[in-house]
């Protein structure tokens, strides 16, 4: 994931599922981290 995509995730412009597409590794851990980052847009 590049910086632009991460910023879009945190700003709520893309979903954690969209951001996780194509990522390698533990899918559950990736989903948890991306969901936590996405929740920052609701603070």
mmCIF entry with sequence, helices, sheets and N, C-alpha, C, O atoms, coordinates in Angstrom:
data_MODEL
# 
_entry.id   MODEL 
# 
_entity.id                         1 
_entity.type                       polymer 
_entity.pdbx_number_of_molecules   1 
# 
_entity_poly.entity_id                      1 
_entity_poly.type                           'polypeptide(L)' 
_entity_poly.nstd_linkage                   no 
_entity_poly.nstd_monomer                   no 
_entity_poly.pdbx_seq_one_letter_code       
;(UNK)(UNK)(UNK)(UNK)(UNK)(UNK)(UNK)(UNK)(UNK)(UNK)(UNK)(UNK)(UNK)(UNK)(UNK)(UNK)
(UNK)(UNK)(UNK)(UNK)(UNK)(UNK)(UNK)(UNK)(UNK)(UNK)(UNK)(UNK)(UNK)(UNK)(UNK)(UNK)
(UNK)(UNK)(UNK)(UNK)(UNK)(UNK)(UNK)(UNK)(UNK)(UNK)(UNK)
;
_entity_poly.pdbx_seq_one_letter_code_can   XXXXXXXXXXXXXXXXXXXXXXXXXXXXXXXXXXXXXXXXXXX 
_entity_poly.pdbx_strand_id                 A 
# 
loop_
_entity_poly_seq.entity_id 
_entity_poly_seq.num 
_entity_poly_seq.mon_id 
_entity_poly_seq.hetero 
1 1  UNK n 
1 2  UNK n 
1 3  UNK n 
1 4  UNK n 
1 5  UNK n 
1 6  UNK n 
1 7  UNK n 
1 8  UNK n 
1 9  UNK n 
1 10 UNK n 
1 11 UNK n 
1 12 UNK n 
1 13 UNK n 
1 14 UNK n 
1 15 UNK n 
1 16 UNK n 
1 17 UNK n 
1 18 UNK n 
1 19 UNK n 
1 20 UNK n 
1 21 UNK n 
1 22 UNK n 
1 23 UNK n 
1 24 UNK n 
1 25 UNK n 
1 26 UNK n 
1 27 UNK n 
1 28 UNK n 
1 29 UNK n 
1 30 UNK n 
1 31 UNK n 
1 32 UNK n 
1 33 UNK n 
1 34 UNK n 
1 35 UNK n 
1 36 UNK n 
1 37 UNK n 
1 38 UNK n 
1 39 UNK n 
1 40 UNK n 
1 41 UNK n 
1 42 UNK n 
1 43 UNK n 
# 
_struct_asym.id          A 
_struct_asym.entity_id   1 
# 
loop_
_struct_conf.conf_type_id 
_struct_conf.id 
_struct_conf.pdbx_PDB_helix_id 
_struct_conf.beg_label_comp_id 
_struct_conf.beg_label_asym_id 
_struct_conf.beg_label_seq_id 
_struct_conf.pdbx_beg_PDB_ins_code 
_struct_conf.end_label_comp_id 
_struct_conf.end_label_asym_id 
_struct_conf.end_label_seq_id 
_struct_conf.pdbx_end_PDB_ins_code 
_struct_conf.beg_auth_comp_id 
_struct_conf.beg_auth_asym_id 
_struct_conf.beg_auth_seq_id 
_struct_conf.end_auth_comp_id 
_struct_conf.end_auth_asym_id 
_struct_conf.end_auth_seq_id 
_struct_conf.pdbx_PDB_helix_class 
_struct_conf.details 
_struct_conf.pdbx_PDB_helix_length 
HELX_P HELX_P1 AA1 UNK A 3  ? UNK A 11 ? UNK A 3  UNK A 11 1 ? 9  
HELX_P HELX_P2 AA2 UNK A 16 ? UNK A 20 ? UNK A 16 UNK A 20 1 ? 5  
HELX_P HELX_P3 AA3 UNK A 27 ? UNK A 38 ? UNK A 27 UNK A 38 1 ? 12 
HELX_P HELX_P4 AA4 UNK A 39 ? UNK A 42 ? UNK A 39 UNK A 42 5 ? 4  
# 
_struct_conf_type.id          HELX_P 
_struct_conf_type.criteria    ? 
_struct_conf_type.reference   ? 
# 
loop_
_atom_site.group_PDB 
_atom_site.id 
_atom_site.type_symbol 
_atom_site.label_atom_id 
_atom_site.label_alt_id 
_atom_site.label_comp_id 
_atom_site.label_asym_id 
_atom_site.label_entity_id 
_atom_site.label_seq_id 
_atom_site.pdbx_PDB_ins_code 
_atom_site.Cartn_x 
_atom_site.Cartn_y 
_atom_site.Cartn_z 
_atom_site.occupancy 
_atom_site.B_iso_or_equiv 
_atom_site.pdbx_formal_charge 
_atom_site.auth_seq_id 
_atom_site.auth_comp_id 
_atom_site.auth_asym_id 
_atom_site.auth_atom_id 
_atom_site.pdbx_PDB_model_num 
ATOM 1   N N  . UNK A 1 1  ? 0.845   -1.160  0.000  1.00 0.00 ? 1  UNK A N  1 
ATOM 2   C CA . UNK A 1 1  ? 0.000   0.000   0.000  1.00 0.00 ? 1  UNK A CA 1 
ATOM 3   C C  . UNK A 1 1  ? 0.899   1.234   0.000  1.00 0.00 ? 1  UNK A C  1 
ATOM 4   O O  . UNK A 1 1  ? 1.834   1.341   0.793  1.00 0.00 ? 1  UNK A O  1 
ATOM 5   N N  . UNK A 1 2  ? 0.602   2.140   -0.886 1.00 0.00 ? 2  UNK A N  1 
ATOM 6   C CA . UNK A 1 2  ? 1.399   3.361   -0.936 1.00 0.00 ? 2  UNK A CA 1 
ATOM 7   C C  . UNK A 1 2  ? 0.783   4.426   -0.012 1.00 0.00 ? 2  UNK A C  1 
ATOM 8   O O  . UNK A 1 2  ? -0.295  4.234   0.550  1.00 0.00 ? 2  UNK A O  1 
ATOM 9   N N  . UNK A 1 3  ? 1.482   5.523   0.124  1.00 0.00 ? 3  UNK A N  1 
ATOM 10  C CA . UNK A 1 3  ? 1.051   6.584   1.018  1.00 0.00 ? 3  UNK A CA 1 
ATOM 11  C C  . UNK A 1 3  ? -0.275  7.203   0.636  1.00 0.00 ? 3  UNK A C  1 
ATOM 12  O O  . UNK A 1 3  ? -1.083  7.538   1.503  1.00 0.00 ? 3  UNK A O  1 
ATOM 13  N N  . UNK A 1 4  ? -0.503  7.358   -0.657 1.00 0.00 ? 4  UNK A N  1 
ATOM 14  C CA . UNK A 1 4  ? -1.758  7.952   -1.131 1.00 0.00 ? 4  UNK A CA 1 
ATOM 15  C C  . UNK A 1 4  ? -2.936  7.053   -0.761 1.00 0.00 ? 4  UNK A C  1 
ATOM 16  O O  . UNK A 1 4  ? -3.963  7.527   -0.276 1.00 0.00 ? 4  UNK A O  1 
ATOM 17  N N  . UNK A 1 5  ? -2.776  5.758   -0.996 1.00 0.00 ? 5  UNK A N  1 
ATOM 18  C CA . UNK A 1 5  ? -3.857  4.825   -0.675 1.00 0.00 ? 5  UNK A CA 1 
ATOM 19  C C  . UNK A 1 5  ? -4.131  4.807   0.828  1.00 0.00 ? 5  UNK A C  1 
ATOM 20  O O  . UNK A 1 5  ? -5.288  4.734   1.243  1.00 0.00 ? 5  UNK A O  1 
ATOM 21  N N  . UNK A 1 6  ? -3.076  4.872   1.649  1.00 0.00 ? 6  UNK A N  1 
ATOM 22  C CA . UNK A 1 6  ? -3.259  4.901   3.098  1.00 0.00 ? 6  UNK A CA 1 
ATOM 23  C C  . UNK A 1 6  ? -4.018  6.166   3.509  1.00 0.00 ? 6  UNK A C  1 
ATOM 24  O O  . UNK A 1 6  ? -4.921  6.099   4.342  1.00 0.00 ? 6  UNK A O  1 
ATOM 25  N N  . UNK A 1 7  ? -3.665  7.299   2.941  1.00 0.00 ? 7  UNK A N  1 
ATOM 26  C CA . UNK A 1 7  ? -4.352  8.551   3.260  1.00 0.00 ? 7  UNK A CA 1 
ATOM 27  C C  . UNK A 1 7  ? -5.819  8.486   2.860  1.00 0.00 ? 7  UNK A C  1 
ATOM 28  O O  . UNK A 1 7  ? -6.680  8.989   3.581  1.00 0.00 ? 7  UNK A O  1 
ATOM 29  N N  . UNK A 1 8  ? -6.113  7.868   1.712  1.00 0.00 ? 8  UNK A N  1 
ATOM 30  C CA . UNK A 1 8  ? -7.502  7.705   1.285  1.00 0.00 ? 8  UNK A CA 1 
ATOM 31  C C  . UNK A 1 8  ? -8.268  6.828   2.268  1.00 0.00 ? 8  UNK A C  1 
ATOM 32  O O  . UNK A 1 8  ? -9.433  7.093   2.565  1.00 0.00 ? 8  UNK A O  1 
ATOM 33  N N  . UNK A 1 9  ? -7.617  5.788   2.769  1.00 0.00 ? 9  UNK A N  1 
ATOM 34  C CA . UNK A 1 9  ? -8.236  4.895   3.745  1.00 0.00 ? 9  UNK A CA 1 
ATOM 35  C C  . UNK A 1 9  ? -8.556  5.652   5.030  1.00 0.00 ? 9  UNK A C  1 
ATOM 36  O O  . UNK A 1 9  ? -9.678  5.574   5.531  1.00 0.00 ? 9  UNK A O  1 
ATOM 37  N N  . UNK A 1 10 ? -7.587  6.378   5.562  1.00 0.00 ? 10 UNK A N  1 
ATOM 38  C CA . UNK A 1 10 ? -7.772  7.103   6.818  1.00 0.00 ? 10 UNK A CA 1 
ATOM 39  C C  . UNK A 1 10 ? -8.813  8.213   6.662  1.00 0.00 ? 10 UNK A C  1 
ATOM 40  O O  . UNK A 1 10 ? -9.523  8.532   7.615  1.00 0.00 ? 10 UNK A O  1 
ATOM 41  N N  . UNK A 1 11 ? -8.906  8.797   5.480  1.00 0.00 ? 11 UNK A N  1 
ATOM 42  C CA . UNK A 1 11 ? -9.884  9.856   5.231  1.00 0.00 ? 11 UNK A CA 1 
ATOM 43  C C  . UNK A 1 11 ? -11.284 9.303   4.968  1.00 0.00 ? 11 UNK A C  1 
ATOM 44  O O  . UNK A 1 11 ? -12.246 10.067  4.889  1.00 0.00 ? 11 UNK A O  1 
ATOM 45  N N  . UNK A 1 12 ? -11.403 7.985   4.832  1.00 0.00 ? 12 UNK A N  1 
ATOM 46  C CA . UNK A 1 12 ? -12.703 7.367   4.606  1.00 0.00 ? 12 UNK A CA 1 
ATOM 47  C C  . UNK A 1 12 ? -13.135 7.325   3.154  1.00 0.00 ? 12 UNK A C  1 
ATOM 48  O O  . UNK A 1 12 ? -14.310 7.101   2.865  1.00 0.00 ? 12 UNK A O  1 
ATOM 49  N N  . UNK A 1 13 ? -12.203 7.538   2.236  1.00 0.00 ? 13 UNK A N  1 
ATOM 50  C CA . UNK A 1 13 ? -12.539 7.525   0.817  1.00 0.00 ? 13 UNK A CA 1 
ATOM 51  C C  . UNK A 1 13 ? -12.529 6.128   0.209  1.00 0.00 ? 13 UNK A C  1 
ATOM 52  O O  . UNK A 1 13 ? -13.175 5.900   -0.813 1.00 0.00 ? 13 UNK A O  1 
ATOM 53  N N  . UNK A 1 14 ? -11.809 5.188   0.817  1.00 0.00 ? 14 UNK A N  1 
ATOM 54  C CA . UNK A 1 14 ? -11.845 3.788   0.386  1.00 0.00 ? 14 UNK A CA 1 
ATOM 55  C C  . UNK A 1 14 ? -12.053 2.916   1.611  1.00 0.00 ? 14 UNK A C  1 
ATOM 56  O O  . UNK A 1 14 ? -11.701 3.301   2.726  1.00 0.00 ? 14 UNK A O  1 
ATOM 57  N N  . UNK A 1 15 ? -12.623 1.747   1.399  1.00 0.00 ? 15 UNK A N  1 
ATOM 58  C CA . UNK A 1 15 ? -12.900 0.838   2.506  1.00 0.00 ? 15 UNK A CA 1 
ATOM 59  C C  . UNK A 1 15 ? -11.675 -0.020  2.827  1.00 0.00 ? 15 UNK A C  1 
ATOM 60  O O  . UNK A 1 15 ? -10.788 -0.178  1.988  1.00 0.00 ? 15 UNK A O  1 
ATOM 61  N N  . UNK A 1 16 ? -11.626 -0.569  4.028  1.00 0.00 ? 16 UNK A N  1 
ATOM 62  C CA . UNK A 1 16 ? -10.522 -1.476  4.366  1.00 0.00 ? 16 UNK A CA 1 
ATOM 63  C C  . UNK A 1 16 ? -10.442 -2.674  3.425  1.00 0.00 ? 16 UNK A C  1 
ATOM 64  O O  . UNK A 1 16 ? -9.350  -3.170  3.148  1.00 0.00 ? 16 UNK A O  1 
ATOM 65  N N  . UNK A 1 17 ? -11.586 -3.140  2.932  1.00 0.00 ? 17 UNK A N  1 
ATOM 66  C CA . UNK A 1 17 ? -11.595 -4.268  2.006  1.00 0.00 ? 17 UNK A CA 1 
ATOM 67  C C  . UNK A 1 17 ? -10.925 -3.895  0.687  1.00 0.00 ? 17 UNK A C  1 
ATOM 68  O O  . UNK A 1 17 ? -10.184 -4.697  0.119  1.00 0.00 ? 17 UNK A O  1 
ATOM 69  N N  . UNK A 1 18 ? -11.179 -2.692  0.202  1.00 0.00 ? 18 UNK A N  1 
ATOM 70  C CA . UNK A 1 18 ? -10.542 -2.238  -1.034 1.00 0.00 ? 18 UNK A CA 1 
ATOM 71  C C  . UNK A 1 18 ? -9.038  -2.079  -0.830 1.00 0.00 ? 18 UNK A C  1 
ATOM 72  O O  . UNK A 1 18 ? -8.249  -2.439  -1.704 1.00 0.00 ? 18 UNK A O  1 
ATOM 73  N N  . UNK A 1 19 ? -8.646  -1.546  0.309  1.00 0.00 ? 19 UNK A N  1 
ATOM 74  C CA . UNK A 1 19 ? -7.229  -1.318  0.591  1.00 0.00 ? 19 UNK A CA 1 
ATOM 75  C C  . UNK A 1 19 ? -6.478  -2.633  0.784  1.00 0.00 ? 19 UNK A C  1 
ATOM 76  O O  . UNK A 1 19 ? -5.285  -2.711  0.490  1.00 0.00 ? 19 UNK A O  1 
ATOM 77  N N  . UNK A 1 20 ? -7.160  -3.664  1.274  1.00 0.00 ? 20 UNK A N  1 
ATOM 78  C CA . UNK A 1 20 ? -6.511  -4.942  1.548  1.00 0.00 ? 20 UNK A CA 1 
ATOM 79  C C  . UNK A 1 20 ? -6.310  -5.787  0.298  1.00 0.00 ? 20 UNK A C  1 
ATOM 80  O O  . UNK A 1 20 ? -5.565  -6.766  0.328  1.00 0.00 ? 20 UNK A O  1 
ATOM 81  N N  . UNK A 1 21 ? -6.950  -5.429  -0.779 1.00 0.00 ? 21 UNK A N  1 
ATOM 82  C CA . UNK A 1 21 ? -6.862  -6.220  -2.006 1.00 0.00 ? 21 UNK A CA 1 
ATOM 83  C C  . UNK A 1 21 ? -5.417  -6.336  -2.463 1.00 0.00 ? 21 UNK A C  1 
ATOM 84  O O  . UNK A 1 21 ? -4.720  -5.333  -2.615 1.00 0.00 ? 21 UNK A O  1 
ATOM 85  N N  . UNK A 1 22 ? -4.980  -7.553  -2.677 1.00 0.00 ? 22 UNK A N  1 
ATOM 86  C CA . UNK A 1 22 ? -3.635  -7.799  -3.186 1.00 0.00 ? 22 UNK A CA 1 
ATOM 87  C C  . UNK A 1 22 ? -2.544  -7.832  -2.136 1.00 0.00 ? 22 UNK A C  1 
ATOM 88  O O  . UNK A 1 22 ? -1.377  -8.018  -2.481 1.00 0.00 ? 22 UNK A O  1 
ATOM 89  N N  . UNK A 1 23 ? -2.882  -7.659  -0.862 1.00 0.00 ? 23 UNK A N  1 
ATOM 90  C CA . UNK A 1 23 ? -1.872  -7.680  0.194  1.00 0.00 ? 23 UNK A CA 1 
ATOM 91  C C  . UNK A 1 23 ? -1.523  -9.129  0.544  1.00 0.00 ? 23 UNK A C  1 
ATOM 92  O O  . UNK A 1 23 ? -2.392  -10.001 0.544  1.00 0.00 ? 23 UNK A O  1 
ATOM 93  N N  . UNK A 1 24 ? -0.260  -9.375  0.839  1.00 0.00 ? 24 UNK A N  1 
ATOM 94  C CA . UNK A 1 24 ? 0.204   -10.708 1.233  1.00 0.00 ? 24 UNK A CA 1 
ATOM 95  C C  . UNK A 1 24 ? 0.312   -10.777 2.750  1.00 0.00 ? 24 UNK A C  1 
ATOM 96  O O  . UNK A 1 24 ? 0.565   -9.771  3.413  1.00 0.00 ? 24 UNK A O  1 
ATOM 97  N N  . UNK A 1 25 ? 0.119   -11.971 3.287  1.00 0.00 ? 25 UNK A N  1 
ATOM 98  C CA . UNK A 1 25 ? 0.294   -12.173 4.719  1.00 0.00 ? 25 UNK A CA 1 
ATOM 99  C C  . UNK A 1 25 ? -0.996  -12.621 5.376  1.00 0.00 ? 25 UNK A C  1 
ATOM 100 O O  . UNK A 1 25 ? -1.917  -13.109 4.721  1.00 0.00 ? 25 UNK A O  1 
ATOM 101 N N  . UNK A 1 26 ? -1.038  -12.444 6.686  1.00 0.00 ? 26 UNK A N  1 
ATOM 102 C CA . UNK A 1 26 ? -2.179  -12.852 7.496  1.00 0.00 ? 26 UNK A CA 1 
ATOM 103 C C  . UNK A 1 26 ? -3.363  -11.933 7.192  1.00 0.00 ? 26 UNK A C  1 
ATOM 104 O O  . UNK A 1 26 ? -3.379  -10.778 7.618  1.00 0.00 ? 26 UNK A O  1 
ATOM 105 N N  . UNK A 1 27 ? -4.340  -12.437 6.465  1.00 0.00 ? 27 UNK A N  1 
ATOM 106 C CA . UNK A 1 27 ? -5.471  -11.616 6.018  1.00 0.00 ? 27 UNK A CA 1 
ATOM 107 C C  . UNK A 1 27 ? -6.250  -11.022 7.192  1.00 0.00 ? 27 UNK A C  1 
ATOM 108 O O  . UNK A 1 27 ? -6.701  -9.878  7.126  1.00 0.00 ? 27 UNK A O  1 
ATOM 109 N N  . UNK A 1 28 ? -6.408  -11.796 8.260  1.00 0.00 ? 28 UNK A N  1 
ATOM 110 C CA . UNK A 1 28 ? -7.155  -11.300 9.421  1.00 0.00 ? 28 UNK A CA 1 
ATOM 111 C C  . UNK A 1 28 ? -6.424  -10.136 10.085 1.00 0.00 ? 28 UNK A C  1 
ATOM 112 O O  . UNK A 1 28 ? -7.046  -9.144  10.466 1.00 0.00 ? 28 UNK A O  1 
ATOM 113 N N  . UNK A 1 29 ? -5.110  -10.256 10.224 1.00 0.00 ? 29 UNK A N  1 
ATOM 114 C CA . UNK A 1 29 ? -4.320  -9.181  10.822 1.00 0.00 ? 29 UNK A CA 1 
ATOM 115 C C  . UNK A 1 29 ? -4.345  -7.932  9.941  1.00 0.00 ? 29 UNK A C  1 
ATOM 116 O O  . UNK A 1 29 ? -4.458  -6.814  10.443 1.00 0.00 ? 29 UNK A O  1 
ATOM 117 N N  . UNK A 1 30 ? -4.241  -8.128  8.637  1.00 0.00 ? 30 UNK A N  1 
ATOM 118 C CA . UNK A 1 30 ? -4.295  -6.996  7.703  1.00 0.00 ? 30 UNK A CA 1 
ATOM 119 C C  . UNK A 1 30 ? -5.642  -6.296  7.830  1.00 0.00 ? 30 UNK A C  1 
ATOM 120 O O  . UNK A 1 30 ? -5.699  -5.068  7.896  1.00 0.00 ? 30 UNK A O  1 
ATOM 121 N N  . UNK A 1 31 ? -6.708  -7.055  7.864  1.00 0.00 ? 31 UNK A N  1 
ATOM 122 C CA . UNK A 1 31 ? -8.051  -6.494  7.987  1.00 0.00 ? 31 UNK A CA 1 
ATOM 123 C C  . UNK A 1 31 ? -8.206  -5.725  9.292  1.00 0.00 ? 31 UNK A C  1 
ATOM 124 O O  . UNK A 1 31 ? -8.799  -4.646  9.307  1.00 0.00 ? 31 UNK A O  1 
ATOM 125 N N  . UNK A 1 32 ? -7.675  -6.270  10.393 1.00 0.00 ? 32 UNK A N  1 
ATOM 126 C CA . UNK A 1 32 ? -7.767  -5.600  11.693 1.00 0.00 ? 32 UNK A CA 1 
ATOM 127 C C  . UNK A 1 32 ? -7.040  -4.257  11.686 1.00 0.00 ? 32 UNK A C  1 
ATOM 128 O O  . UNK A 1 32 ? -7.575  -3.258  12.166 1.00 0.00 ? 32 UNK A O  1 
ATOM 129 N N  . UNK A 1 33 ? -5.836  -4.233  11.147 1.00 0.00 ? 33 UNK A N  1 
ATOM 130 C CA . UNK A 1 33 ? -5.045  -3.000  11.115 1.00 0.00 ? 33 UNK A CA 1 
ATOM 131 C C  . UNK A 1 33 ? -5.698  -1.962  10.209 1.00 0.00 ? 33 UNK A C  1 
ATOM 132 O O  . UNK A 1 33 ? -5.783  -0.789  10.570 1.00 0.00 ? 33 UNK A O  1 
ATOM 133 N N  . UNK A 1 34 ? -6.157  -2.386  9.041  1.00 0.00 ? 34 UNK A N  1 
ATOM 134 C CA . UNK A 1 34 ? -6.784  -1.440  8.124  1.00 0.00 ? 34 UNK A CA 1 
ATOM 135 C C  . UNK A 1 34 ? -8.113  -0.924  8.668  1.00 0.00 ? 34 UNK A C  1 
ATOM 136 O O  . UNK A 1 34 ? -8.458  0.237   8.449  1.00 0.00 ? 34 UNK A O  1 
ATOM 137 N N  . UNK A 1 35 ? -8.847  -1.752  9.361  1.00 0.00 ? 35 UNK A N  1 
ATOM 138 C CA . UNK A 1 35 ? -10.102 -1.299  9.969  1.00 0.00 ? 35 UNK A CA 1 
ATOM 139 C C  . UNK A 1 35 ? -9.832  -0.285  11.071 1.00 0.00 ? 35 UNK A C  1 
ATOM 140 O O  . UNK A 1 35 ? -10.561 0.697   11.208 1.00 0.00 ? 35 UNK A O  1 
ATOM 141 N N  . UNK A 1 36 ? -8.781  -0.522  11.860 1.00 0.00 ? 36 UNK A N  1 
ATOM 142 C CA . UNK A 1 36 ? -8.414  0.433   12.905 1.00 0.00 ? 36 UNK A CA 1 
ATOM 143 C C  . UNK A 1 36 ? -7.983  1.765   12.288 1.00 0.00 ? 36 UNK A C  1 
ATOM 144 O O  . UNK A 1 36 ? -8.356  2.826   12.787 1.00 0.00 ? 36 UNK A O  1 
ATOM 145 N N  . UNK A 1 37 ? -7.214  1.719   11.225 1.00 0.00 ? 37 UNK A N  1 
ATOM 146 C CA . UNK A 1 37 ? -6.774  2.957   10.549 1.00 0.00 ? 37 UNK A CA 1 
ATOM 147 C C  . UNK A 1 37 ? -7.979  3.688   9.962  1.00 0.00 ? 37 UNK A C  1 
ATOM 148 O O  . UNK A 1 37 ? -8.055  4.914   10.043 1.00 0.00 ? 37 UNK A O  1 
ATOM 149 N N  . UNK A 1 38 ? -8.917  2.954   9.374  1.00 0.00 ? 38 UNK A N  1 
ATOM 150 C CA . UNK A 1 38 ? -10.089 3.574   8.782  1.00 0.00 ? 38 UNK A CA 1 
ATOM 151 C C  . UNK A 1 38 ? -10.961 4.225   9.844  1.00 0.00 ? 38 UNK A C  1 
ATOM 152 O O  . UNK A 1 38 ? -11.641 5.211   9.560  1.00 0.00 ? 38 UNK A O  1 
ATOM 153 N N  . UNK A 1 39 ? -10.955 3.696   11.061 1.00 0.00 ? 39 UNK A N  1 
ATOM 154 C CA . UNK A 1 39 ? -11.781 4.281   12.131 1.00 0.00 ? 39 UNK A CA 1 
ATOM 155 C C  . UNK A 1 39 ? -11.282 5.667   12.519 1.00 0.00 ? 39 UNK A C  1 
ATOM 156 O O  . UNK A 1 39 ? -12.013 6.415   13.169 1.00 0.00 ? 39 UNK A O  1 
ATOM 157 N N  . UNK A 1 40 ? -10.061 6.030   12.140 1.00 0.00 ? 40 UNK A N  1 
ATOM 158 C CA . UNK A 1 40 ? -9.548  7.361   12.440 1.00 0.00 ? 40 UNK A CA 1 
ATOM 159 C C  . UNK A 1 40 ? -10.367 8.445   11.741 1.00 0.00 ? 40 UNK A C  1 
ATOM 160 O O  . UNK A 1 40 ? -10.417 9.579   12.218 1.00 0.00 ? 40 UNK A O  1 
ATOM 161 N N  . UNK A 1 41 ? -11.003 8.116   10.627 1.00 0.00 ? 41 UNK A N  1 
ATOM 162 C CA . UNK A 1 41 ? -11.780 9.114   9.892  1.00 0.00 ? 41 UNK A CA 1 
ATOM 163 C C  . UNK A 1 41 ? -13.042 9.496   10.650 1.00 0.00 ? 41 UNK A C  1 
ATOM 164 O O  . UNK A 1 41 ? -13.679 10.500  10.329 1.00 0.00 ? 41 UNK A O  1 
ATOM 165 N N  . UNK A 1 42 ? -13.406 8.707   11.650 1.00 0.00 ? 42 UNK A N  1 
ATOM 166 C CA . UNK A 1 42 ? -14.623 8.980   12.413 1.00 0.00 ? 42 UNK A CA 1 
ATOM 167 C C  . UNK A 1 42 ? -14.338 9.666   13.736 1.00 0.00 ? 42 UNK A C  1 
ATOM 168 O O  . UNK A 1 42 ? -15.247 9.812   14.553 1.00 0.00 ? 42 UNK A O  1 
ATOM 169 N N  . UNK A 1 43 ? -13.112 10.090  13.973 1.00 0.00 ? 43 UNK A N  1 
ATOM 170 C CA . UNK A 1 43 ? -12.794 10.776  15.244 1.00 0.00 ? 43 UNK A CA 1 
ATOM 171 C C  . UNK A 1 43 ? -13.199 12.209  15.204 1.00 0.00 ? 43 UNK A C  1 
ATOM 172 O O  . UNK A 1 43 ? -13.007 12.932  16.182 1.00 0.00 ? 43 UNK A O  1 
# 
